[in-house]
Amino acid sequence: VRTARHHGGVTGTQVQPQQSPAENTPPTGPAQARAIQQRIADELGVRPGQVAAAVDLLDGGSTVPFVARYRKEATGSLDDAQLRTLEERLRYLRELEERRAVVLDSIRSQGKLDAALETRILAADSKARLEDIYLPFKPKRRTKAMIAREAGLEPLADTLLADPTQDPQTVAADFVNEQVADPATALEGARAILVERFAEDADLIGELREQMWERGRLTSRVREGKEEAGAKFSDY
């Protein structure tokens, strides 16, 4: 409620709609804004014009209940549930675009942004996918894999991965040097390189995540000898 004053006297009050969280929008260009609105329209199965009208109202400070009840003519009668979904997706997709810009700037500043990588980043349709792609380029502390690469062990990792039929100990013996004490140390370094490589493979991570969601099972059981103490947790 905002009190209006005239010549020092109170003349009345005006009720203002509560500010909407969607009002805090990251800077996006017209093309990005249209793309976001089109995507939301497709997801909701409504016209882009309805979404555009709702976005304008939300950005102007109107709340979902206010828009649903008093602005039906502007939004083509979008209901409360549709507007809440729209508001949530609007916030998510704007945050995604803001993060995408940060990721592009970061990789570009490292001198590692090529056309193919930029295309993958621009095609990322979720925050998880974007972060998976960014992972190999994200600034991080020195890892075992970094130390192993500096010791010249990446060719060993590549060789073993390319031909698993080789005897690891025999192959690793050729990589012993002043920094690598013995074949076992060489193999440990090669293993660290491969583990990091697999952990930063965006396609692999995405596929494994989907498989876990679709096929994963969570089970629990009482520890042996703890049956009595664990009885109250039997529902779990």
Summary of the structure (lengths in Angstrom):
residues: 236
radius of gyration: 27.8
end to end distance: 48.9
largest distance: 93.6
contacts: 587
relative contact order: 0.07
helix: 62%
strand: 5%
